[in-house]
Amino acid sequence: MNSGPDVAHNLGVAGQLLADAAAAGALLAVLPENFALMGAREADRLAVAEAPGSGPIQDALAELAQKLSLWIVAGTLPIRGRTPQRVAPASIVFDANGKQVARYDKIHLFDVDIPQKKESYRESATFEPGNEPIVVDTPVGRLGLSVCYDMRFPELYRRLSAAGAQLLAMPAAFTVPTGLAHWEVLLRARAVENLCYVLAAAQWGLHANGRETYGDAMIVDYWGRVLARQSAGAGVVVAEIDPVAQAGVREGFPALKHRVL
């Protein structure tokens, strides 16, 4: 997606893309980080933050999931935090009946200055981090949840795979410099070291707020092979998950069982 400051417009685009995914046979779809809002300022998300469990964004996704009979991982959306000036960057999973079945709050916040670029990010100014890894059962396997900057911290994914994750959701809004350098290698590394599928939904292009994101949405299999990708533009990436083949590789190449730390 190339989300902007208009929540209603972003939801309309997301709805069409989810319908396209369902038409292509998808049972589960992942939306990018910040899919509902890419505001001009970090504080803009405070104005649209929703109470846990209900609100225009959550209600729209629940309706879409039920209408399309589709499981949806809602990248991130702003849920009201414990203090008035911060929100939780929540990745919420809706089942095919529109019920919220899991919520993961992004643990690692992006507080960085991009090397050799005049780009600075301080997510902690308006975000409250989470502290709990989450795995949820879905029709395509046990899904471990994460968001963007999380992918740089392999210890999180070890906890998810130890909890039985077969797939890893990685919705993101990666910067262009870091995307060029690290996006694909990080996704494939997390897939290989955990023998998991990786579902990486991405923001792409120049946004109305002047920020540019890297894109290159992709699905990677448990052996590190890129099954499908869309480097640029808005669209849908679809691939088939084969849990039987994955289980066979995990049995024959039991790296996860060989962990000693």
ZIDA-V103192 format. One record per pair of residues at least 6 apart in sequence whose ideal C-beta (glycine too) atoms are under 6 Angstrom apart, sorted by sequence separation. I is the first residue (numbers start at 1). GAP is how many residues later the second one is. If there is no record, write none. Layout:
BEGIN
i=I gap=GAP
i=I gap=GAP
END
This chain:
BEGIN
i=81 gap=6
i=94 gap=6
i=95 gap=6
i=150 gap=6
i=206 gap=6
i=220 gap=6
i=221 gap=6
i=3 gap=7
i=65 gap=7
i=81 gap=7
i=113 gap=7
i=135 gap=7
i=136 gap=7
i=191 gap=7
i=230 gap=7
i=21 gap=8
i=37 gap=8
i=50 gap=8
i=92 gap=8
i=93 gap=8
i=190 gap=8
i=218 gap=8
i=219 gap=8
i=78 gap=9
i=79 gap=9
i=93 gap=9
i=112 gap=9
i=135 gap=9
i=174 gap=9
i=204 gap=9
i=219 gap=9
i=228 gap=9
i=203 gap=10
i=18 gap=11
i=37 gap=11
i=61 gap=11
i=79 gap=11
i=92 gap=11
i=110 gap=11
i=111 gap=11
i=134 gap=11
i=187 gap=11
i=204 gap=11
i=218 gap=11
i=228 gap=11
i=227 gap=12
i=61 gap=13
i=76 gap=13
i=90 gap=13
i=91 gap=13
i=110 gap=13
i=111 gap=13
i=187 gap=13
i=202 gap=13
i=217 gap=13
i=109 gap=14
i=76 gap=15
i=90 gap=15
i=109 gap=15
i=202 gap=15
i=216 gap=15
i=144 gap=16
i=201 gap=16
i=14 gap=17
i=88 gap=17
i=89 gap=17
i=215 gap=17
i=74 gap=18
i=109 gap=18
i=200 gap=18
i=219 gap=18
i=151 gap=19
i=57 gap=20
i=73 gap=20
i=109 gap=20
i=199 gap=20
i=217 gap=20
i=219 gap=20
i=14 gap=21
i=36 gap=21
i=144 gap=21
i=72 gap=22
i=107 gap=22
i=142 gap=22
i=198 gap=22
i=107 gap=23
i=142 gap=23
i=71 gap=24
i=106 gap=24
i=142 gap=24
i=143 gap=24
i=144 gap=24
i=145 gap=24
i=146 gap=24
i=147 gap=24
i=148 gap=24
i=197 gap=24
i=222 gap=24
i=71 gap=25
i=105 gap=25
i=135 gap=25
i=141 gap=25
i=197 gap=25
i=10 gap=26
i=70 gap=26
i=133 gap=26
i=141 gap=26
i=143 gap=26
i=196 gap=26
i=52 gap=27
i=69 gap=27
i=133 gap=27
i=195 gap=27
i=135 gap=28
i=168 gap=28
i=170 gap=28
i=7 gap=29
i=49 gap=29
i=50 gap=29
i=51 gap=29
i=65 gap=29
i=167 gap=29
i=191 gap=29
i=7 gap=30
i=104 gap=30
i=135 gap=30
i=167 gap=30
i=168 gap=30
i=169 gap=30
i=170 gap=30
i=171 gap=30
i=172 gap=30
i=173 gap=30
i=1 gap=31
i=3 gap=31
i=49 gap=31
i=66 gap=31
i=165 gap=31
i=183 gap=31
i=3 gap=32
i=62 gap=32
i=66 gap=32
i=102 gap=32
i=188 gap=32
i=192 gap=32
i=45 gap=33
i=61 gap=33
i=65 gap=33
i=157 gap=33
i=161 gap=33
i=183 gap=33
i=187 gap=33
i=191 gap=33
i=1 gap=34
i=4 gap=34
i=5 gap=34
i=102 gap=34
i=3 gap=35
i=151 gap=35
i=179 gap=35
i=62 gap=36
i=176 gap=36
i=188 gap=36
i=157 gap=37
i=49 gap=38
i=89 gap=38
i=176 gap=38
i=110 gap=39
i=151 gap=39
i=35 gap=40
i=86 gap=40
i=88 gap=40
i=173 gap=40
i=174 gap=40
i=7 gap=41
i=29 gap=41
i=36 gap=41
i=104 gap=41
i=106 gap=41
i=108 gap=41
i=33 gap=42
i=34 gap=42
i=45 gap=42
i=86 gap=42
i=108 gap=42
i=28 gap=43
i=29 gap=43
i=30 gap=43
i=31 gap=43
i=32 gap=43
i=33 gap=43
i=93 gap=43
i=31 gap=44
i=197 gap=44
i=108 gap=45
i=18 gap=46
i=22 gap=46
i=81 gap=47
i=22 gap=48
i=11 gap=49
i=15 gap=49
i=91 gap=54
i=195 gap=55
i=91 gap=56
i=117 gap=60
i=114 gap=61
i=114 gap=63
i=71 gap=67
i=76 gap=71
i=42 gap=83
i=43 gap=83
i=42 gap=84
i=73 gap=96
i=75 gap=96
i=140 gap=101
i=141 gap=102
i=28 gap=110
i=27 gap=112
i=28 gap=112
i=27 gap=113
i=33 gap=114
i=33 gap=115
i=33 gap=138
i=30 gap=139
i=32 gap=139
i=33 gap=139
i=34 gap=139
i=33 gap=140
i=30 gap=141
i=30 gap=169
i=32 gap=169
i=38 gap=169
i=40 gap=169
i=31 gap=170
i=32 gap=170
i=30 gap=171
i=32 gap=171
i=38 gap=171
i=1 gap=202
i=2 gap=202
i=2 gap=203
i=5 gap=203
i=4 gap=204
i=26 gap=212
i=24 gap=214
i=21 gap=215
i=20 gap=216
i=17 gap=219
i=2 gap=232
i=1 gap=233
END
